Amino acid sequence: MRLIVLTALIWIGTALTAFAQTLTSVSYSGPDVVLTLSKPTKAKVFAIGEGKPRVVIDIPTGRVNLNGKSLKNGPITLEGQGGVKRVRLAARDKGVRVVLDLQDKVNFKKYNASGNIVTISLNKGVTAPKITTEITTSTVSSPRYFKNSVPYPRLRPGQEVIKPRRKPVIVIDPGHGGYDPGAIGVKGTKEKTITTAAAAELYKQLLATGRYKVIMTRTKDVYVDHEERLRIARAGGADLFISIHADSAGSKTARGASVYTLADRAKNRSKRIVNNQNWIMDVDLTKQSDPVGDILVDLAQRNTETQSEQFADVLLKNLENTTQLIGNSHRRAGYFVLLAPDVPAVLLELGFLSNSKDEKLLNSSAHRKKVLRSVTRSINSYFDKVEP
């Protein structure tokens, strides 16, 4: 449930030491958030502008010591100030992830790294700036770019690939996991617990049909990066990607399931992800001019989007017979797990943990099994009509 709208790798200071750094202070200077570390290090900054806006700072090797508080006993949450609702800190591999949850209409403006200090500047009501990705050369005859200066993905040369007949590959993605609990329910239910159990049930049902090869992005309570979830799907030759989540809202009356597909506004991000990860798409552009190439790549992506929309419609028709749906139940967003341009994908919100009735139902294995039977029926119906 995360959409990365821009990323940057920054160096704090001029040298990288092999020793762990310590985050010693999170403070505020006007609209700026100031992170102080014990030594120069490197960090990766993500500005996430959709859904619940936030800024993420990943410190690859490090620890936390904030007035004696550390991450030994689990994640730390601090009260925010100004444009920041709260600050969340958690261990991530050998390092630390810092998340700044922003107030409504507050956006990331810029960052500054000097010595052992990282300053995150915020502003209100202004669209976050874009950071231009480094231009790389396409595998076609010369450097080629979309009209908006987004580089092409690597494209498979030669003849169009004809895939052999095989079982459709379904990739199930349990949301969150590990240090990232996701939403927290009225009575303390963690989203990651629900998604793990629901994914395991769907896995069991799909294998029982004998029709599919089924891959899970995780089977344990561990965190898997969004990039890795997509890599698993593409490496497995996924014909359908289903990311399972449980929602949360400020209003405790909001309840019901919903299904998300990729929003139009996220298409350019999808192209950037393709280029950055050096993906290869089954599109032959070796004999095409640039304008025709633009059209062919866009058509390939549009076909994937159409398939995602078709499956979402089938899924919602089946879900309405087994569980309550929220109004406007087919929604569009730019969540990272929906960005693969050649894998039909949906994100399924099973219900709202912020609603006591939904939370109770989601904790019921019988209810989850019933809902996931609807998902299994939807997959069967979809692949009855769509050849992978």
C-alpha positions as CSV (number, residue, x, y, z in Angstrom):
1,M,0.0,0.0,0.0
2,R,2.8,2.3,-0.7
3,L,3.5,4.6,-3.7
4,I,7.0,5.9,-4.1
5,V,6.8,9.1,-6.1
6,L,10.4,10.0,-6.0
7,T,13.6,8.6,-4.7
8,A,17.1,9.8,-4.1
9,L,20.3,8.3,-2.7
10,I,22.1,10.8,-0.6
11,W,25.4,10.9,1.1
12,I,25.8,12.5,4.5
13,G,29.3,13.9,4.6
14,T,32.1,12.9,2.3
15,A,33.0,9.5,3.6
16,L,31.2,6.2,4.4
17,T,32.4,4.4,7.4
18,A,32.0,0.7,8.0
19,F,30.8,1.2,11.5
20,A,27.2,1.5,12.5
21,Q,25.8,5.0,12.8
22,T,23.6,6.1,15.7
23,L,20.6,8.3,15.2
24,T,20.8,10.6,18.2
25,S,18.2,13.2,17.6
26,V,15.0,14.1,15.7
27,S,14.2,17.8,16.0
28,Y,12.4,20.6,14.3
29,S,13.5,23.9,12.8
30,G,10.5,25.8,11.5
31,P,8.9,23.6,8.8
32,D,12.1,21.5,8.6
33,V,12.8,18.1,10.3
34,V,16.4,17.6,11.4
35,L,18.0,14.2,11.9
36,T,21.3,14.1,13.7
37,L,23.6,11.1,13.4
38,S,26.8,10.3,15.2
39,K,28.9,10.0,12.1
40,P,28.6,10.6,8.3
41,T,26.7,7.8,6.5
42,K,24.6,7.3,3.5
43,A,20.8,7.3,3.4
44,K,18.0,6.8,0.9
45,V,15.0,9.2,0.9
46,F,11.6,8.3,-0.4
47,A,8.8,10.9,-0.7
48,I,5.4,9.2,-0.8
49,G,2.7,11.6,-1.9
50,E,-0.5,9.5,-2.3
51,G,-2.9,8.0,0.2
52,K,-1.2,8.8,3.5
53,P,1.7,11.2,2.6
54,R,5.0,10.6,4.3
55,V,8.7,10.8,3.9
56,V,10.9,7.7,4.4
57,I,14.6,7.9,5.3
58,D,16.4,4.6,5.2
59,I,19.8,4.4,7.0
60,P,21.4,1.1,5.8
61,T,23.7,0.5,8.8
62,G,22.8,2.1,12.1
63,R,20.9,2.1,15.4
64,V,18.9,4.6,17.5
65,N,19.6,6.2,20.8
66,L,17.0,9.0,21.4
67,N,17.3,10.0,25.0
68,G,18.0,6.4,26.0
69,K,15.3,5.0,23.7
70,S,16.5,2.3,21.3
71,L,14.9,-0.2,18.9
72,K,15.8,-3.3,21.0
73,N,12.2,-3.5,22.3
74,G,10.6,-2.8,19.0
75,P,9.6,0.2,16.9
76,I,9.4,3.7,18.4
77,T,6.7,6.3,17.7
78,L,7.3,10.0,18.5
79,E,4.8,12.8,18.5
80,G,5.2,15.1,15.5
81,Q,5.3,18.9,15.2
82,G,4.1,21.4,12.6
83,G,3.6,19.5,9.3
84,V,4.5,16.2,10.8
85,K,1.8,14.1,12.5
86,R,4.3,11.6,14.0
87,V,7.7,10.0,13.5
88,R,8.0,6.3,13.4
89,L,11.3,4.5,13.7
90,A,11.9,0.8,13.1
91,A,14.8,-1.6,12.5
92,R,15.3,-2.5,8.9
93,D,17.9,-5.3,8.1
94,K,21.1,-3.9,9.7
95,G,19.9,-0.3,9.6
96,V,17.0,2.0,10.6
97,R,13.9,3.3,8.8
98,V,12.5,6.6,9.8
99,V,9.0,7.5,8.6
100,L,7.6,11.0,8.8
101,D,3.8,10.8,8.6
102,L,2.7,14.2,7.3
103,Q,-0.3,16.3,7.9
104,D,-2.9,16.7,5.2
105,K,-1.8,19.0,2.3
106,V,1.8,19.0,3.6
107,N,4.4,17.8,1.0
108,F,8.1,17.0,0.8
109,K,10.0,20.0,-0.6
110,K,13.7,19.1,-0.5
111,Y,16.4,17.6,1.6
112,N,19.8,18.7,2.6
113,A,22.7,16.6,3.8
114,S,25.7,18.2,5.5
115,G,28.1,16.3,7.7
116,N,26.1,14.1,10.0
117,I,22.9,16.2,9.6
118,V,20.0,15.4,7.3
119,T,17.4,18.2,7.0
120,I,14.0,17.3,5.4
121,S,12.1,20.5,4.3
122,L,8.3,20.5,4.0
123,N,5.8,22.9,2.6
124,K,2.1,23.1,2.6
125,G,-0.2,22.8,-0.4
126,V,2.6,22.6,-3.0
127,T,3.1,19.6,-5.2
128,A,6.2,17.6,-4.4
129,P,9.0,18.2,-7.0
130,K,10.1,15.4,-9.2
131,I,13.7,14.2,-9.3
132,T,14.8,13.3,-12.8
133,T,16.1,9.7,-13.1
134,E,19.5,9.3,-14.6
135,I,19.2,8.8,-18.4
136,T,20.5,5.4,-19.6
137,T,20.7,3.9,-23.1
138,S,18.0,1.6,-24.4
139,T,19.0,-1.8,-25.9
140,V,17.5,-0.6,-29.2
141,S,19.8,1.1,-31.8
142,S,20.1,4.4,-30.0
143,P,19.0,6.2,-26.8
144,R,15.2,6.5,-26.9
145,Y,12.8,8.2,-24.5
146,F,9.1,8.7,-24.1
147,K,8.0,12.2,-25.0
148,N,8.0,13.1,-21.3
149,S,11.7,12.2,-21.1
150,V,11.1,9.0,-19.2
151,P,13.6,6.4,-20.6
152,Y,12.3,3.3,-22.4
153,P,12.5,-0.1,-20.6
154,R,14.8,-2.6,-22.0
155,L,12.9,-4.3,-24.8
156,R,13.3,-7.9,-25.9
157,P,15.0,-7.9,-29.4
158,G,14.0,-10.1,-32.3
159,Q,10.8,-12.0,-32.8
160,E,7.9,-11.7,-30.4
161,V,8.2,-14.4,-27.8
162,I,5.5,-17.1,-27.9
163,K,5.0,-18.5,-24.4
164,P,4.4,-22.3,-24.1
165,R,1.2,-23.5,-22.7
166,R,1.5,-23.9,-19.0
167,K,-0.5,-23.5,-15.8
168,P,-1.3,-19.8,-15.1
169,V,1.0,-18.4,-12.4
170,I,-0.7,-16.6,-9.5
171,V,1.4,-14.5,-7.1
172,I,-0.1,-13.8,-3.7
173,D,1.3,-10.9,-1.8
174,P,0.5,-10.7,1.9
175,G,0.8,-6.9,2.7
176,H,3.2,-5.6,5.3
177,G,5.1,-8.0,7.6
178,G,8.0,-8.1,10.0
179,Y,8.7,-4.7,11.6
180,D,5.8,-3.2,9.5
181,P,2.5,-4.2,11.2
182,G,0.3,-2.1,8.8
183,A,-3.0,-0.9,10.2
184,I,-3.8,-1.5,13.8
185,G,-7.4,-2.5,14.6
186,V,-9.8,-1.2,17.3
187,K,-8.8,-4.1,19.5
188,G,-5.2,-4.2,18.5
189,T,-5.4,-6.6,15.5
190,K,-2.3,-6.1,13.3
191,E,-2.9,-5.9,9.5
192,K,0.1,-8.1,8.8
193,T,-1.5,-10.9,10.9
194,I,-4.7,-10.8,8.8
195,T,-2.9,-10.6,5.5
196,T,-0.6,-13.5,6.3
197,A,-3.6,-15.8,7.4
198,A,-5.7,-14.7,4.4
199,A,-2.9,-15.3,1.9
200,A,-2.2,-18.8,3.3
201,E,-5.9,-19.7,2.9
202,L,-6.0,-18.4,-0.7
203,Y,-2.8,-20.3,-1.4
204,K,-4.4,-23.5,-0.1
205,Q,-7.6,-23.0,-2.1
206,L,-5.8,-22.3,-5.4
207,L,-3.5,-25.3,-5.1
208,A,-6.5,-27.5,-4.4
209,T,-7.9,-26.6,-7.8
210,G,-4.9,-28.1,-9.6
211,R,-5.1,-25.4,-12.2
212,Y,-2.4,-23.0,-11.1
213,K,1.2,-22.6,-10.0
214,V,1.0,-20.4,-6.9
215,I,3.8,-18.2,-5.5
216,M,3.8,-16.3,-2.3
217,T,5.9,-13.2,-1.8
218,R,6.3,-14.1,1.8
219,T,5.2,-17.1,4.0
220,K,6.6,-15.8,7.3
221,D,6.2,-12.7,9.4
222,V,9.0,-10.8,7.6
223,Y,9.1,-7.5,5.7
224,V,9.6,-7.7,2.0
225,D,10.5,-4.5,0.1
226,H,8.0,-3.4,-2.5
227,E,10.7,-3.7,-5.3
228,E,11.3,-7.3,-4.2
229,R,7.6,-8.2,-4.3
230,L,7.4,-7.1,-7.9
231,R,10.7,-8.9,-8.7
232,I,9.3,-12.1,-7.3
233,A,6.2,-11.7,-9.5
234,R,8.1,-11.1,-12.7
235,A,10.8,-13.7,-12.0
236,G,8.0,-16.2,-11.5
237,G,6.3,-15.3,-14.8
238,A,3.2,-14.1,-13.0
239,D,-0.1,-14.0,-15.0
240,L,-1.9,-12.4,-12.1
241,F,-0.7,-10.6,-8.9
242,I,-3.0,-10.2,-5.9
243,S,-1.8,-8.1,-3.0
244,I,-3.9,-8.6,0.2
245,H,-4.5,-5.9,2.7
246,A,-6.8,-4.6,5.4
247,D,-7.8,-1.0,5.5
248,S,-8.0,1.7,8.1
249,A,-9.8,5.0,8.2
250,G,-10.3,8.0,10.6
251,S,-14.0,7.2,10.7
252,K,-14.9,4.1,12.7
253,T,-18.1,3.7,10.7
254,A,-16.3,3.0,7.4
255,R,-16.4,-0.7,6.6
256,G,-16.4,-3.1,3.7
257,A,-14.0,-4.6,1.1
258,S,-12.6,-2.8,-1.9
259,V,-10.4,-3.6,-4.9
260,Y,-7.7,-1.2,-6.3
261,T,-6.2,-1.2,-9.8
262,L,-3.5,1.2,-11.1
263,A,-4.5,4.8,-11.6
264,D,-3.8,6.6,-14.8
265,R,-1.7,9.2,-13.0
266,A,0.8,6.4,-12.0
267,K,1.6,5.2,-15.5
268,N,4.8,7.3,-15.8
269,R,6.0,6.0,-12.5
270,S,5.5,2.5,-13.9
271,K,7.8,3.4,-16.8
272,R,10.4,4.7,-14.5
273,I,10.3,1.5,-12.4
274,V,10.8,-0.6,-15.5
275,N,13.9,1.4,-16.5
276,N,15.4,1.6,-13.1
277,Q,15.1,-2.2,-12.5
278,N,16.2,-3.0,-16.1
279,W,13.2,-5.1,-16.8
280,I,12.7,-6.8,-20.2
281,M,9.3,-6.6,-21.8
282,D,8.1,-8.9,-24.6
283,V,7.8,-6.1,-27.1
284,D,9.8,-6.1,-30.4
285,L,10.8,-2.5,-31.2
286,T,13.9,-3.3,-33.2
287,K,12.3,-2.5,-36.6
288,Q,10.1,0.4,-35.4
289,S,10.5,4.1,-35.5
290,D,10.4,6.1,-32.3
291,P,6.8,7.2,-32.7
292,V,5.7,3.6,-33.4
293,G,7.8,2.4,-30.5
294,D,5.9,4.8,-28.2
295,I,2.6,3.4,-29.3
296,L,3.7,-0.3,-29.0
297,V,5.0,0.1,-25.4
298,D,1.9,2.1,-24.4
299,L,-0.3,-0.6,-26.0
300,A,1.5,-3.3,-24.0
301,Q,1.0,-1.4,-20.8
302,R,-2.6,-0.7,-21.7
303,N,-3.3,-4.4,-22.3
304,T,-2.0,-5.2,-18.8
305,E,-4.2,-2.4,-17.3
306,T,-7.3,-3.8,-19.2
307,Q,-6.7,-7.3,-17.8
308,S,-6.3,-5.8,-14.3
309,E,-9.6,-4.0,-14.7
310,Q,-11.4,-7.0,-16.1
311,F,-10.3,-9.2,-13.1
312,A,-11.2,-6.5,-10.6
313,D,-14.7,-6.4,-12.1
314,V,-15.1,-10.2,-11.8
315,L,-13.7,-10.1,-8.3
316,L,-16.1,-7.5,-7.0
317,K,-19.1,-9.3,-8.5
318,N,-18.1,-12.4,-6.5
319,L,-17.2,-10.5,-3.3
320,E,-20.6,-8.8,-3.1
321,N,-22.2,-12.2,-2.5
322,T,-20.0,-13.0,0.5
323,T,-19.0,-9.8,2.2
324,Q,-20.0,-6.2,2.5
325,L,-18.4,-3.8,0.0
326,I,-17.6,-0.2,0.7
327,G,-19.2,2.4,-1.6
328,N,-17.2,3.0,-4.8
329,S,-15.6,-0.4,-4.2
330,H,-13.5,-0.4,-7.4
331,R,-10.8,2.2,-6.8
332,R,-7.7,3.4,-8.5
333,A,-4.4,4.3,-6.9
334,G,-0.7,4.3,-7.6
335,Y,0.4,1.7,-5.0
336,F,3.9,0.4,-5.7
337,V,2.8,-3.2,-6.0
338,L,0.5,-2.3,-8.9
339,L,3.2,-0.7,-11.0
340,A,4.5,-3.7,-13.0
341,P,3.5,-2.8,-16.6
342,D,3.4,-6.5,-17.8
343,V,1.7,-8.2,-14.9
344,P,-2.1,-7.8,-14.3
345,A,-2.5,-6.8,-10.7
346,V,-5.0,-5.9,-8.1
347,L,-4.8,-4.8,-4.4
348,L,-7.6,-6.4,-2.3
349,E,-8.7,-4.6,0.9
350,L,-10.6,-7.2,2.9
351,G,-12.2,-4.7,5.2
352,F,-11.5,-2.0,7.8
353,L,-9.6,-2.8,11.0
354,S,-10.7,0.6,12.2
355,N,-14.3,-0.7,12.3
356,S,-15.1,-3.1,15.2
357,K,-17.5,-5.3,13.0
358,D,-15.0,-5.7,10.2
359,E,-12.2,-6.4,12.7
360,K,-14.2,-9.2,14.3
361,L,-15.0,-10.7,10.9
362,L,-11.4,-10.5,9.7
363,N,-10.3,-12.4,12.8
364,S,-12.7,-15.2,11.9
365,S,-11.1,-18.0,9.9
366,A,-14.6,-19.0,8.7
367,H,-15.3,-15.6,7.3
368,R,-11.8,-15.3,5.7
369,K,-12.3,-18.7,4.1
370,K,-15.7,-17.7,2.7
371,V,-14.4,-14.5,1.3
372,L,-11.3,-16.2,-0.2
373,R,-13.6,-18.8,-1.9
374,S,-15.0,-15.8,-3.8
375,V,-11.5,-14.8,-4.8
376,T,-10.8,-18.3,-6.0
377,R,-14.0,-18.4,-8.0
378,S,-13.0,-15.1,-9.5
379,I,-9.6,-16.4,-10.6
380,N,-11.2,-19.5,-12.1
381,S,-13.7,-17.3,-14.0
382,Y,-11.0,-14.9,-15.2
383,F,-8.8,-17.7,-16.5
384,D,-11.7,-19.5,-18.1
385,K,-11.8,-16.4,-20.5
386,V,-8.2,-15.2,-20.5
387,E,-5.4,-17.3,-21.8
388,P,-2.1,-16.6,-20.0
